[in-house]
């Protein structure tokens, strides 16, 4: 991404590349959490949804040169070579074209995006949460909420988040699990997996069921 779209543009633009290290990292993380890309070692591999999106999105939206052109125009605006109003007018024109083109995508091709079944409501923004290959993620692509099927916290107890667990977490904020594994004791145990949301992201903790003695007290 750092060198994408460098040809035929200002030298200063070439040095910048596309975006910044922070925004590039955020874009990649969002692609992963949305189920469009998955990590395999040091590589990023597109999922079925990712391939479908690439296939259906117009070519000019997939071209790095378009973003590089914006970077170039912003640089020219800093120099006073073009007016902010003219730049925004060109963006508005592009948006009109983009919306018109996206409306032309055949219903069959767009079906994978509309036929997904909701497993619950996003606790951050209230939009539906859909299942992807790697996670249960918010339908709103601008929302960063996702429940990962594989996470370091659950993997430490040899557990993968399944659909039933996700439904419970979204509905009740907790789900009961009978077969967590304790490496220290080398045996399984039961506990409630409790979810809280911090800064738009799911955080987990465990709560243990009360024993009969504790219940009597």
C-alpha positions in Angstrom: 0.0 0.0 0.0 2.9 2.3 0.6 3.9 2.4 -3.1 0.5 1.8 -4.7 -0.4 4.4 -7.3 3.0 6.1 -7.4 3.3 6.3 -11.2 2.7 9.7 -12.9 2.2 11.7 -9.7 4.0 14.4 -7.8 7.2 13.3 -6.1 5.9 14.4 -2.7 2.8 12.3 -3.3 5.0 9.3 -4.2 6.8 9.6 -0.9 3.5 9.5 1.0 2.0 6.5 -0.7 -1.7 5.8 0.1 -2.8 7.0 3.5 -0.6 6.7 6.6 0.8 3.7 8.5 -2.0 4.2 11.1 -4.8 4.3 8.5 -3.4 1.5 6.5 -3.3 -0.7 9.6 -6.8 0.2 10.5 -8.1 -0.6 6.9 -6.5 -4.0 7.0 -7.9 -4.7 10.5 -11.4 -3.7 9.3 -11.2 -6.0 6.3 -10.3 -8.9 8.6 -13.0 -8.1 11.2 -15.6 -7.7 8.4 -14.8 -11.1 7.0 -13.4 -9.9 3.7 -9.8 -11.0 4.4 -8.2 -13.6 6.6 -4.7 -13.9 7.9 -2.5 -16.9 6.9 0.9 -16.5 8.4 2.2 -13.2 7.1 -0.2 -13.2 4.2 -3.7 -11.6 3.8 -6.0 -13.9 1.9 -9.4 -12.8 0.6 -12.5 -14.8 1.8 -15.5 -15.8 -0.3 -17.1 -12.5 0.6 -13.9 -10.6 -0.3 -13.7 -12.3 -3.7 -17.4 -11.5 -4.4 -16.8 -7.8 -3.4 -13.8 -7.6 -5.7 -15.7 -9.2 -8.5 -18.7 -6.8 -8.3 -17.1 -3.5 -7.4 -16.4 -1.2 -10.4 -12.7 -1.2 -11.6 -12.2 2.5 -10.9 -13.0 2.0 -7.2 -10.5 -0.8 -6.9 -7.7 1.2 -8.5 -5.0 2.6 -6.3 -4.5 5.5 -8.7 -7.9 7.0 -7.7 -6.7 7.5 -4.1 -3.3 8.6 -5.3 -5.1 11.2 -7.4 -6.8 12.5 -4.3 -3.5 12.7 -2.4 -2.1 14.6 -5.4 -5.0 17.0 -5.5 -4.7 17.6 -1.7 -1.0 18.4 -2.2 -1.9 20.8 -5.0 -4.6 22.4 -2.8 -1.9 23.1 -0.1 0.1 24.9 -2.8 -3.0 27.0 -3.8 -3.0 25.4 -7.3 -6.6 24.2 -7.0 -9.6 25.5 -4.9 -11.2 23.4 -2.2 -14.6 23.9 -3.8 -13.4 22.4 -7.1 -11.9 19.4 -5.3 -15.2 18.8 -3.4 -17.2 19.1 -6.6 -15.1 16.4 -8.2 -15.7 14.1 -5.1 -19.5 14.7 -5.3 -19.4 13.9 -9.0 -17.6 10.6 -8.3 -20.0 9.7 -5.5 -23.0 10.2 -7.9 -21.3 8.0 -10.4 -20.4 5.4 -7.8 -24.0 5.1 -6.5 -25.4 4.8 -10.0 -22.9 2.1 -10.9 -23.5 0.1 -7.6 -27.3 0.2 -8.3 -26.5 -1.7 -11.6 -25.0 -4.7 -9.8 -27.3 -7.6 -10.6 -29.5 -8.9 -7.8 -28.0 -12.3 -8.0 -24.5 -10.9 -7.6 -25.5 -8.7 -4.6 -27.4 -11.6 -2.9 -24.6 -12.6 -0.6 -24.7 -9.2 1.1 -28.5 -9.1 1.6 -29.4 -12.7 2.4 -27.3 -13.0 5.6 -29.2 -14.0 8.6 -28.9 -11.8 11.7 -27.6 -13.6 14.9 -28.4 -10.5 17.1 -28.1 -6.8 17.4 -24.8 -4.9 17.7 -24.4 -3.6 21.3 -22.6 -0.6 20.0 -24.9 0.8 17.2 -27.9 -1.5 17.1 -27.4 -2.8 13.6 -27.7 -6.6 12.8 -24.7 -8.8 13.5 -24.0 -11.3 10.7 -21.8 -14.4 10.7 -18.8 -14.5 8.5 -16.1 -17.2 8.2 -14.0 -15.8 10.9 -16.3 -13.7 13.1 -19.8 -12.4 14.0 -19.5 -8.8 12.9 -21.7 -5.7 12.7 -23.4 -5.1 9.4 -22.4 -1.5 9.5 -18.9 -1.5 8.0 -18.1 1.8 9.9 -18.6 0.0 13.3 -15.7 -2.0 14.6 -17.7 -4.4 16.8 -17.0 -8.1 16.1 -17.0 -11.3 18.0 -14.1 -13.4 16.8 -14.5 -17.1 16.5 -10.8 -17.6 17.3 -9.4 -15.3 20.0 -6.4 -15.5 22.3 -8.6 -15.4 25.4 -10.8 -18.3 24.3 -7.9 -20.3 22.7 -6.1 -20.3 26.0 -9.1 -22.4 27.3 -9.3 -24.5 24.1 -12.6 -22.9 23.1 -13.9 -21.5 19.8 -16.8 -19.1 19.7 -19.8 -20.8 18.0 -23.1 -19.4 16.8 -25.1 -20.3 20.0 -22.5 -18.6 22.2 -22.6 -15.5 19.9 -26.4 -15.4 20.1 -26.3 -15.6 23.9 -23.7 -12.9 24.2 -25.6 -10.5 22.0 -28.9 -11.2 23.7 -27.9 -11.6 27.4 -24.3 -10.5 27.6 -23.2 -13.9 28.7 -23.2 -17.6 27.7 -22.7 -20.7 29.8 -19.9 -23.0 28.7 -19.5 -26.5 30.2 -16.1 -27.5 28.8 -13.5 -24.7 29.2 -10.1 -26.3 29.7 -7.6 -25.4 32.5 -4.0 -26.1 31.5 -2.9 -25.6 35.1 -5.3 -28.3 36.5 -5.4 -30.3 33.2 -9.1 -30.7 33.3 -12.3 -29.0 32.0 -14.5 -26.7 34.0 -17.8 -24.9 33.6 -18.2 -21.1 33.7 -20.2 -18.2 32.3 -18.4 -16.3 29.6 -19.4 -12.6 30.2 -19.0 -9.9 27.6 -18.6 -6.2 28.1 -18.0 -3.6 25.5 -15.1 -1.1 25.8 -14.3 1.4 23.0 -16.6 -0.5 20.6 -14.8 -3.8 21.2 -15.8 -7.0 23.0 -13.9 -7.8 26.2 -14.4 -11.1 28.1 -14.3 -12.3 31.7 -15.5 -15.5 33.5 -18.0 -15.9 36.2 -18.3 -19.2 38.0 -21.6 -20.8 39.1 -22.4 -20.8 42.8 -22.0 -24.1 44.7 -25.0 -25.5 46.6 -23.3 -24.3 49.9 -22.9 -20.7 48.5 -26.5 -20.7 47.4 -27.8 -21.6 50.9 -25.7 -18.8 52.4 
